[in-house]
């Protein structure tokens, strides 16, 4: 299983350990998204940064749409089906996204790919960037609901 992690809040008055954790996750700006695998180390890092990010399990459809529309190569070039066919052993973005979800392949292992996705702010906005998702906000773990947020941000 793979988590999609989206940074929601900025950098003003942030504690140094949280700032370092966000740097390790490569979330340096608001509305950036990364894919991380679901393991104990990542869960610990997400718990440290829970007041600045939201995360959940991404599904195959939204992941393939995210890779197709927002995936970038070095030099800010588009990530196309032809490049994926030539650079990896996968025939399409859909098969690649299924392999990523099954933890058989990592997105960052594609040659010359940028590991982050630069997203737009969500349509109709965030629910509230100072409250957790369970309290009708936008922060913290949201499970499968991350797919709705990513769909609004693509």
Contact map, one row per residue, 1 for C-alpha under 8 A:
1110000000000000000000000000000000001100000000000000000010000000000000000000000000000000000000000000111000000000000000000000000000000000000000000000000000
1111000000000000000000000000000000111100000000000000000011000000000000000000000000000000000000000001111000000000000000000000000000000000000000000000000000
1111100000000000000000000000000000111100000000000000001111000000000000000000000000000000000000000000000000000000000000000000000000000000000000000000000000
0111110000000000000000000000000011110000000000000000001111000000000000000000000000000000000000000000000000000000000000000000000000000000000000000100000000
0011111000000000000000000000000011110000000000000000111100000000000000000000000000000000000000000000000000000000000000000000000000000000000000000000000000
0001111100000000000000000010011111000000000000000000111000000000000000000000000000000000000000000000000000000000000000000000000000000000000000000000000000
0000111110000000000000000010111110000000000000000001110000000000000000000000000000000000000000000000000000000000000000000000000000000000000000000000000000
0000011111000000000000000000011000000000000000000001110000000000000000000000000000000000000000000000000000000000000000000000000010000000011000000000000000
0000001111100000000000000000010000000000000000000001100000000000000000000000000000000000000000000000000000000000000000000000000010000000000000000000000000
0000000111110000000000000000110000000000000000000001000000000000000000000000000000000000000000000000000000000000000000000000000000000000000000000000000000
0000000011111100001000000000000000000000000000000000000000000000000000000000000000000000000000000000000000000000000000000000000000000000000000000000000000
0000000001111100000000000000000000000000000000000000000000000000000000000000000000000000000000000000000000000000000000000000000000000000000000000000000000
0000000000111110000000000000000000000000000000000000000000000000000000000000000000000000000000000000000000000000000000000000000000000000000000000000000000
0000000000111111011000000000000000000000000000000000000000000000000000000000000000000000000000000000000000000000000000000000000000000000000000000000000000
0000000000001111111000000000000000000000000000000000000000000000000000000000000000000000000000000000000000000000000000000000000000000000000000000000000000
0000000000000111111100000000000000000000000000000000000000000000000000000000000000000000000000000000000000000000000000000000000000000000000000000000000000
0000000000000011111110000000000000000000000000000000000000000000000000000000000000000000000000000000000000000000000000000000000000000000000000000000000000
0000000000000111111111000000000000000000000000011000000000000000000000000000000000000000000000000000000000000000000000000000000000000000000000000000000000
0000000000100111111111100000000000000000000000000000000000000000000000000000000000000000000000000000000000000000000000000000000000000000000000000000000000
0000000000000001111111110000000000000000000000000000000000000000000000000000000000000000000000000000000000000000000000000000000000000000000000000000000000
0000000000000000111111111000000000000000000010011000000000000000000000000000000000000000000000000000000000000000000000000000000000000000000000000000000000
0000000000000000011111111111000000000000000000001000000000000000000000000000000000000000000000000000000000000000000000000000000000000000000000000000000000
0000000000000000001111111111000000000000000000000000000000000000000000000000000000000000000000000000000000000000000000000000000000000000000000000000000000
0000000000000000000111111110000000000000000000000000000000000000000000000000000000000000000000000000000000000000000000000000000000000000000000000000000000
0000000000000000000011111110000001000000000000000000000000000000000000000000000000000000000000000000000000000000000000000000000000000000000000000000000000
0000000000000000000001111111000001000000000000000000000000000000000000000000000000000000000000000000000000000000000100000000000000000000000000000000000000
0000011000000000000001111111110111000000000000000000000000000000000000000000000000000000000000000000000000000000000100000000000000000000000000000000000000
0000000000000000000001100111110100000000000000000000000000000000000000000000000000000000000000000000000000000000000000000000000000000000000000000000000000
0000001001000000000000000011111100000000000000000000000000000000000000000000000000000000000000000000000000000000000000000000000000000000000000000000000000
0000011111000000000000000011111100000000000000000000000000000000000000000000000000000000000000000000000000000000000000000000000000000000000000000000000000
0000011100000000000000000000111110000000000000000000000000000000000000000000000000000000000000000000000000000000000001111000000000000000000000000000000000
0000011000000000000000000011111111000000000000000000000000000000000000000000000000000000000000000000000000000000000111100000000000000000000000000000000000
0001111000000000000000000010001111100000000000000000000000000000000000000000000000000000000000000000000000000000000111100000000000000000000000000000000000
0001110000000000000000001110000111110000000000000000000000000000000000000000000000000000000000000000000000000000001110000000000000000000000000000000000000
0111100000000000000000000000000011111000000000000000000000000000000000000000000000000000000000000000000000100000001100000000000000000000000000000000000000
0111100000000000000000000000000001111100010000000000000000000000000000000000000000000000000000000000000000000000000000000000000000000000000000000000000000
1110000000000000000000000000000000111110010000000000000000000000000000000000000000000000000000000000001000000000000000000000000000000000000000000000000000
1110000000000000000000000000000000011111011000000000000000000000000000000000000000000000000000000000000000000000000000000000000000000000000000000000000000
0000000000000000000000000000000000001111111000000000000000000000000000000000000000000000000000000000000000000000000000000000000000000000000000000000000000
0000000000000000000000000000000000000111111100000000000000000000000000000000000000000000000000000000000000000000000000000000000000000000000000000000000000
0000000000000000000000000000000000000011111110000000000000000000000000000000000000000000000000000000000000000000000000000000000000000000000000000000000000
0000000000000000000000000000000000011111111111000000000000000000000000000000000000000000000000000000000000000000000000000000000000000000000000000000000000
0000000000000000000000000000000000000111111111100000000000000000000000000000000000000000000000000000000000000000000000000000000000000000000000000000000000
0000000000000000000000000000000000000001111111110000000000000000000000000000000000000000000000000000000000000000000000000000000000000000000000000000000000
0000000000000000000010000000000000000000111111111000000000000000000000000000000000000000000000000000000000000000000000000000000000000000000000000000000000
0000000000000000000000000000000000000000011111111100100000000000000000000000000000000000000000000000000000000000000000000000000000000000000000000000000000
0000000000000000000000000000000000000000001111111100000000000000000000000000000000000000000000000000000000000000000000000000000000000000000000000000000000
0000000000000000010010000000000000000000000111111110000000000000000000000000000000000000000000000000000000000000000000000000000000000000000000000000000000
0000000000000000010011000000000000000000000011111111100000000000000000000000000000000000000000000000000000000000000000000000000000000000000000000000000000
0000000000000000000000000000000000000000000001111111110000000000000000000000000000000000000000000000000000000000000000000000000000000000001110000000000000
0000000000000000000000000000000000000000000000011111100000000000000000000000000000000000000000000000000000000000000000000000000001010000001100000000000000
0000001111000000000000000000000000000000000000001111110000000000000000000000000000000000000000000000000000000000000000000000000000000000001100000000000000
0000111110000000000000000000000000000000000001001111111000000000000000000000000000000000000000000000000000000000000000000000000000000000001100000000000000
0000111100000000000000000000000000000000000000000101111100000000000000000000000000000000000000000000000000000000000000000000000000000000011111000100000000
0011110000000000000000000000000000000000000000000000111110000000000000000000000000000000000000000000000000000000000000000000000000000000000111100100000000
0011100000000000000000000000000000000000000000000000011111000000000000000000000000000000000000000000000000000000000000000000000000000000000011111100000000
1111000000000000000000000000000000000000000000000000001111100000000000000000000000000000000000000000000000000000000000000000000000000000000000110110000000
0111000000000000000000000000000000000000000000000000000111110110000000000000000000000000000000000000100000000000000000000000000000000000000000010110000000
0000000000000000000000000000000000000000000000000000000011111110000000000000000000000000000000000000100000000000000000000000000000000000000000010010000000
0000000000000000000000000000000000000000000000000000000001111111000000000000000000000000000001001100100000000000000000000000000000000000000000000000000000
0000000000000000000000000000000000000000000000000000000000111111100000000000000000000000000001000000000000000000000000000000000000000000000000000000000000
0000000000000000000000000000000000000000000000000000000001111111110000000000000000000000000000000000000000000000000000000000000000000000000000000010011000
0000000000000000000000000000000000000000000000000000000001111111111000000000000000000000000000001000000000000000000000000000000000000000000000000000000000
0000000000000000000000000000000000000000000000000000000000011111111100000000000000000000000011011000000000000000000000000000000000000000000000000000000000
0000000000000000000000000000000000000000000000000000000000001111111110000000000000000000000000000000000000000000000000000000000000000000000000000000000000
0000000000000000000000000000000000000000000000000000000000000111111111100000000000000000000000000000000000000000000010000000000000000000000000000000010001
0000000000000000000000000000000000000000000000000000000000000011111111100000001000000000000010000000000000000000000000000000000000000000000000000000000000
0000000000000000000000000000000000000000000000000000000000000001111111100000001100000000000010000000000000000000000000000000000000000000000000000000000000
0000000000000000000000000000000000000000000000000000000000000000111111100000000000000000000000000000000000000000000000000000000000000000000000000000000001
0000000000000000000000000000000000000000000000000000000000000000011111110000010000000000000000000000000000000000000011100000000000000000000000000000000001
0000000000000000000000000000000000000000000000000000000000000000011111111000011000000000000000000000000000000000110110000000000000000000000000000000000000
0000000000000000000000000000000000000000000000000000000000000000000001111101111000000000000000000000000000000000110010000000000000000000000000000000000000
0000000000000000000000000000000000000000000000000000000000000000000000111111111000000000000000000000000000000001110000000000000000000000000000000000000000
0000000000000000000000000000000000000000000000000000000000000000000000011111100000000000000000000000000000000001110000000000000000000000000000000000000000
0000000000000000000000000000000000000000000000000000000000000000000000001111100000000000000000000000000000000000000000000000000000000000000000000000000000
0000000000000000000000000000000000000000000000000000000000000000000000011111110000000000000000000000000000000000000000000000000000000000000000000000000000
0000000000000000000000000000000000000000000000000000000000000000000000011111111000000000000000000000000000000000000000000000000000000000000000000000000000
0000000000000000000000000000000000000000000000000000000000000000000001111001111100000000000000000000000000000000000000000000000000000000000000000000000000
0000000000000000000000000000000000000000000000000000000000000000001100111000111110110000000000000000000000000000100000000000000000000000000000000000000000
0000000000000000000000000000000000000000000000000000000000000000000100000000011111110000000000000000000000000000000000000000000000000000000000000000000000
0000000000000000000000000000000000000000000000000000000000000000000000000000001111111000001110000000000000000000000000000000000000000000000000000000000000
0000000000000000000000000000000000000000000000000000000000000000000000000000000111111100000000000000000000000000000000000000000000000000000000000000000000
0000000000000000000000000000000000000000000000000000000000000000000000000000001111111110000000000000000000000000000000000000000000000000000000000000000000
0000000000000000000000000000000000000000000000000000000000000000000000000000001111111111111110000000000000000100000000000000000000000000000000000000000000
0000000000000000000000000000000000000000000000000000000000000000000000000000000011111111111100000000000000000000000000000000000000000000000000000000000000
0000000000000000000000000000000000000000000000000000000000000000000000000000000001111111100000000000000000000000000000000000000000000000000000000000000000
0000000000000000000000000000000000000000000000000000000000000000000000000000000000111111100000000000000000000110000000000000000000000000000000000000000000
0000000000000000000000000000000000000000000000000000000000000000000000000000000000011111110000000000000000000100000000000000000000000000000000000000000000
0000000000000000000000000000000000000000000000000000000000000000000000000000000000011111111000000000000000000000000000000000000000000000000000000000000000
0000000000000000000000000000000000000000000000000000000000000000000000000000000000011001111110110000000000000000000000000000000000000000000000000000000000
0000000000000000000000000000000000000000000000000000000000000000000000000000000010011000111110110000000000000000000000000000000000000000000000000000000000
0000000000000000000000000000000000000000000000000000000000000000000000000000000010011000011111110000000000000000000000000000000000000000000000000000000000
0000000000000000000000000000000000000000000000000000000000000001001100000000000010010000011111111000000000000000000000000000000000000000000000000000000000
0000000000000000000000000000000000000000000000000000000000011001000000000000000000000000000111111100000000000000000000000000000000000000000000000000000000
0000000000000000000000000000000000000000000000000000000000000000000000000000000000000000011111111110000000000000000000000000000000000000000000000000000000
0000000000000000000000000000000000000000000000000000000000000001000000000000000000000000011111111111000010000000000000000000000000000000000000000000000000
0000000000000000000000000000000000000000000000000000000000010011000000000000000000000000000011111111100000000000000000000000000000000000000000000000000000
0000000000000000000000000000000000000000000000000000000000010000000000000000000000000000000001111111110000000000000000000000000000000000000000000000000000
0000000000000000000000000000000000000000000000000000000000000000000000000000000000000000000000111111111110000000000000000000000000000000000000000000000000
0100000000000000000000000000000000000000000000000000000000000000000000000000000000000000000000011111111111100000000000000000000000000000000000000000000000
1100000000000000000000000000000000000000000000000000000001110000000000000000000000000000000000001111111100000000000000000000000000000000000000000000000000
1100000000000000000000000000000000000000000000000000000000000000000000000000000000000000000000000111111110000000000000000000000000000000000000000000000000
1100000000000000000000000000000000001000000000000000000000000000000000000000000000000000000000000011111111000000000000000000000000000000000000000000000000
0000000000000000000000000000000000000000000000000000000000000000000000000000000000000000000000000011111111000000000000000000000000000000000000000000000000
0000000000000000000000000000000000000000000000000000000000000000000000000000000000000000000000010011011111101000000000000000000000000000000000000000000000
0000000000000000000000000000000000000000000000000000000000000000000000000000000000000000000000000001001111111100000000000000000000000000000000000000000000
0000000000000000000000000000000000100000000000000000000000000000000000000000000000000000000000000001000011111100001000000000000000000000000000000000000000
0000000000000000000000000000000000000000000000000000000000000000000000000000000000000000000000000000000001111110111000000000000000000000000000000000000000
0000000000000000000000000000000000000000000000000000000000000000000000000000000000000000000000000000000011111110100000000000000000000000000000000000000000
0000000000000000000000000000000000000000000000000000000000000000000000000000000000010011000000000000000001111111100000000000000000000000000000000000000000
0000000000000000000000000000000000000000000000000000000000000000000000000000000000000010000000000000000000011111100000000000000000000000000000000000000000
0000000000000000000000000000000000000000000000000000000000000000000000001100000000000000000000000000000000000111110000000000000000000000000000000000000000
0000000000000000000000000000000000000000000000000000000000000000000000111100001000000000000000000000000000011111111000000000000000000000000000000000000000
0000000000000000000000000000000000000000000000000000000000000000000000111100000000000000000000000000000000010001111110000000000000000000000000000000000000
0000000000000000000000000000000001100000000000000000000000000000000000000000000000000000000000000000000000110000111110000000000000000000000000000000000000
0000000000000000000000000110000111100000000000000000000000000000000000100000000000000000000000000000000000000000011111000000000000000000000000000000000000
0000000000000000000000000000000111000000000000000000000000000000010001110000000000000000000000000000000000000000011111100000000000000000000000000000000000
0000000000000000000000000000001110000000000000000000000000000000000001000000000000000000000000000000000000000000000111110000000000000000000000000000000000
0000000000000000000000000000001110000000000000000000000000000000000001000000000000000000000000000000000000000000000011111000000000000000000000000000000011
0000000000000000000000000000001000000000000000000000000000000000000000000000000000000000000000000000000000000000000001111100000000000000000000000000000011
0000000000000000000000000000001000000000000000000000000000000000000000000000000000000000000000000000000000000000000000111110100000000000000000000000000010
0000000000000000000000000000000000000000000000000000000000000000000000000000000000000000000000000000000000000000000000011111110000000000000000000000110110
0000000000000000000000000000000000000000000000000000000000000000000000000000000000000000000000000000000000000000000000001111100000000000000000000000000110
0000000000000000000000000000000000000000000000000000000000000000000000000000000000000000000000000000000000000000000000000111110000000000000000000000000000
0000000000000000000000000000000000000000000000000000000000000000000000000000000000000000000000000000000000000000000000001111111000000000000000000000000000
0000000000000000000000000000000000000000000000000000000000000000000000000000000000000000000000000000000000000000000000000101111110000000110000000000000000
0000000000000000000000000000000000000000000000000000000000000000000000000000000000000000000000000000000000000000000000000000111110000001110000000000000000
0000000000000000000000000000000000000000000000000000000000000000000000000000000000000000000000000000000000000000000000000000011111100001110000000000000000
0000000110000000000000000000000000000000000000000000000000000000000000000000000000000000000000000000000000000000000000000000011111110000111000000000000000
0000000000000000000000000000000000000000000000000010000000000000000000000000000000000000000000000000000000000000000000000000000111110000111000000000000000
0000000000000000000000000000000000000000000000000000000000000000000000000000000000000000000000000000000000000000000000000000000111111011111000000000000000
0000000000000000000000000000000000000000000000000010000000000000000000000000000000000000000000000000000000000000000000000000000011111111111100000000000000
0000000000000000000000000000000000000000000000000000000000000000000000000000000000000000000000000000000000000000000000000000000000111111111111000000000000
0000000000000000000000000000000000000000000000000000000000000000000000000000000000000000000000000000000000000000000000000000000000011111100001000000000000
0000000000000000000000000000000000000000000000000000000000000000000000000000000000000000000000000000000000000000000000000000000000111111100000000000000000
0000000000000000000000000000000000000000000000000000000000000000000000000000000000000000000000000000000000000000000000000000001100111111110000000000000000
0000000000000000000000000000000000000000000000000000000000000000000000000000000000000000000000000000000000000000000000000000011111111111111000000000000000
0000000100000000000000000000000000000000000000000000010000000000000000000000000000000000000000000000000000000000000000000000011111111001111100000000000000
0000000100000000000000000000000000000000000000000111110000000000000000000000000000000000000000000000000000000000000000000000000011111000111110000000000000
0000000000000000000000000000000000000000000000000111111000000000000000000000000000000000000000000000000000000000000000000000000000011000011111000000000000
0000000000000000000000000000000000000000000000000100011100000000000000000000000000000000000000000000000000000000000000000000000000001000001111100000000000
0000000000000000000000000000000000000000000000000000011100000000000000000000000000000000000000000000000000000000000000000000000000001100000111111100000000
0000000000000000000000000000000000000000000000000000001110000000000000000000000000000000000000000000000000000000000000000000000000000000000011111100000000
0000000000000000000000000000000000000000000000000000000111100000000000000000000000000000000000000000000000000000000000000000000000000000000001111110000000
0000000000000000000000000000000000000000000000000000000100000000000000000000000000000000000000000000000000000000000000000000000000000000000001111111100000
0001000000000000000000000000000000000000000000000000011111000000000000000000000000000000000000000000000000000000000000000000000000000000000001111111110000
0000000000000000000000000000000000000000000000000000000011100100000000000000000000000000000000000000000000000000000000000000000000000000000000011111111000
0000000000000000000000000000000000000000000000000000000000000000000000000000000000000000000000000000000000000000000000000000000000000000000000001111111100
0000000000000000000000000000000000000000000000000000000000000000000000000000000000000000000000000000000000000000000000000100000000000000000000001111111110
0000000000000000000000000000000000000000000000000000000000000100010000000000000000000000000000000000000000000000000000000100000000000000000000000111111111
0000000000000000000000000000000000000000000000000000000000000100000000000000000000000000000000000000000000000000000000000000000000000000000000000011111111
0000000000000000000000000000000000000000000000000000000000000000000000000000000000000000000000000000000000000000000000000110000000000000000000000001111111
0000000000000000000000000000000000000000000000000000000000000000000000000000000000000000000000000000000000000000000000111110000000000000000000000000111111
0000000000000000000000000000000000000000000000000000000000000000010011000000000000000000000000000000000000000000000000110000000000000000000000000000011111
